[in-house]
Structures are given as C-alpha cells and as structure tokens.
Amino acid sequence: MKLIQKAKGFLFDLDGVFIQSGKPLPGAIESLEFLRSLNIPFRFLTNTTTKSRGTLKSVLKDIGLYCDEEEIFSAGFSGVQAIKAMGSPACKFYIADDLKKDYQEFKEDFEKPDVIVIGDYESWDFEKIDQAFRYVMNGAKILALQMGKYYRVDSGLRIDAGAFVAALEFATNKKARIVGKPNKRFFQSALSHMGLDSKDVVMFGDDLINDIYGAQQLDIPGILIKSGKYHKGMLESSSIIPDGFLESIADLPKIISNGD
C-alpha cells in the first residue's frame, strides 16, 4: 500500500488497534518494535481517559509496548491543556480517579463550577447525571474529553462517554466543547510535536468518526483497522470512506517491507 510505504510517520489509535481489555492485540508488540528498528516516529492518539499519561505509559510497558510519555497524546491530557487555555476556571470532574492525577492543579467546585469535565466515568447514576444537568443549567460549560459512542472489551461492546455528553447536550440545549478525537486541534498538536505535515503521515484506527474522519479533516489519510470495534455494518451506515483497510496492525511490518 503506497500510502503507508511513503509515510514518514504514523498516528495510531490505541484501544482496538494495539490493545484490547488491557492486553496487546496479536502483532502489536512486534509492529511497534519494527517501527523502532527503522526509527519511524509515531504517536498514540487515544481517547482513553481512564488513566493519566504516566499511568498509561506504565501499563503499556507492563504488557510489552514501550513508549515515551511524550509519544502518548491522550484526550485526558488534551483536557488539561484546554482548561489552562480557559484561565483555569473552577471545575467539577466526572472522570476516573487515576486521571485526576493530571488535574490536581485545578480547583474542584461542588457548588457552582464554571466547567464540568466529562471523560470515562463508571459512577454515573440518575443523581449524578441530574447534578451535572443542574450545573449546566446554572451556567457551567461542558468540556467533553471525548465523544466516543462505544468501544470493545473482551465481553463485547460497551457504552462510551459520548452518550452521557449527548444526553446533557440534549437536555440543556447547550453544546459541549470536545478536546479529544475527532477534534482537528488534537490531530494538529500531534503533527506539530512530530514536526511533520499531514501529507507525511498516516492514521490507523478502528473508529470511522474519531479516527478516520478526524484525520481526514486535516487531509491525513485514514486507514481503518478491522479489529477492535470494527463490524461489517459500520461502513454501510456511514458516509465516511477510509483511505484503506488493514485486517490487523500485525500486517504493518509486511506492508512497509514489501509493499504488499
């Protein structure tokens, strides 16, 4: 595949491409080692917001995927940058406890926050969603770390944070600011960090909207990986057309080496 062969660097989704349910997918470790051997730069662009970047790096290392913290562009980290750019307003966080390590510099306000921050959060119930609703109706802005609809674990598909953000948008008639994929700024920050242009890289992901559409907004070719959340009906129900397909990330070294 010529698109891949001529690329100077790669952008990768993490869940569903390299890992699933905390374990490396087949060929993931070998593909990463192959890129290292050729000194091909890459960045992980992940909407995972369950862990801080430091924890995520350690978790990946434990399963054989070695990367620097600076090679991980997470939606959680992007949220930190966004809050700083807003002047560090008082927030109420609906995020995982481990991710809160990255947000310790910000004041959490349980009475009248200026911003509610929503990421991966497993403690939703009616009281909490109603609380978030009231904060927004009282003037708080919604900062969505990501808008994923669902993702895959070993037991099947699981609802993602975007569903709760959409519920609040519907009920309050207010739009959330999204900082993770498919936000163009998220992709651009990774390109700038690599020192490459959109024509120099290829994005690999298992999500048509967050990965393929997000990349194509910046004219970055998007390759859909047929692992993770991929299913046959995904393409038929969308107008998004990937620039190519791979069965698995395990195929990447062969393509780069042979052009097959």
Secondary structure, 3 states (H helix, E strand, C coil): CHHHHCCCEEEECCECCCEECCEECCCHHHHHHHHHHCCCCEEEEECCCCCCHHHHHHHHHHCCCCCCHHHEEEHHHHHHHHHHHCCCCCEEEECCCCHHHHHCCCCECCCCCCEEEECCCCCCCHHHHHHHHHHHHCCCEEEECCCCCEEEECCEEEECCHHHHHHHHHHHCCCCEECCCCCHHHHHHHHHHHCCCHHHEEEEECCHHHHHHHHHCCCCCEEEECCCCCCCHHHHCCCCCCCEEECCHHHHHHHHHHCC
